[in-house]
Amino acid sequence: MFPPNTPSSIYDPPMKPYDHEGVAWFTHVYPRLLAPSDKYDGQSAAKYYGMIEMLQRPGETVFVPGGWAHVVMNLGRC
């Protein structure tokens, strides 16, 4: 999840022809977010912008506040 002050270009860059597919996002965008960058004084964009990462387990509920961008990938059948 990304706080509302995160520029959309950080979490939603053009990925033609894979736009809006979770698995493509985790393959192409996620690794770049975690990589240290001189642009953010050596920290990752994820840390700089305050990305929150979690693994939701069966029976758990996650509240996503309004205005928070998020990406979801199911790891099993659901």
N, C-alpha and C positions, 0 to 999 in steps of 0.2 A: 504494500500500500504506500502511496505517496501523498504527503501533506499537500493541501491546496495551493501553497506557494511554489510548488515545483513546476517549472516550465514544461509544457506538454512535449516539447521537442526532446526532453530527457527520457521520458517513459513511452513516448509514442512516435518514434521516428518512422519515416517512410520505409516500408519493407516489402515493396511490390515483388512478387504477387502474393505475399504471405500476410498482408495486413489483417489484423484482428484475429489471428490464430494464436492461441496460448502457447502451443508447443513451439511455434516459430519464434515467438517473443522470448521464451526461455532459452532457445538455441542461439539467437542472434543478438538480442538486446541485453539480456541479463548478464552475460559475461563481461560486456563493456561497462555496465554499471558498477560491477565489483572491482574492476581494475583500477589501481592507483593512477592518479593523473596529476600532472603539474598544474593543470588548470584549477585544481581544488587543493593546492598546497600539499600534494602528495597523497591525499586521501582519495577514496573512491567517490564517484558521483552519488552512489547509494548512501554513503555516510554523510556526505556534505548536505544533501537534501533531506535526510532523515527518513529514508525508506524503512518501512517496517516489514519484516519477513516472518512468516509463521507456517507451521504445518498443522492443519486442522485434522483432528482425529475423529473417528466415528462417535457420534453423540454430542460433539462439541458445536457450539454456535459462535460465529464471529460477527461482530457488529462492525460494519464499514460506515464511518460517518459520511454525511453528505459532502460532496466536493472532493473526496479522496479517491484518486484514480487507483485502480487495482487490476491485477491480472490473476487468473485462477487456472490451475491445471489439475485435473483429477488424476490421481496416481493409480487408481483401481476402478473397478466397476462401480457405478453409482446409479 
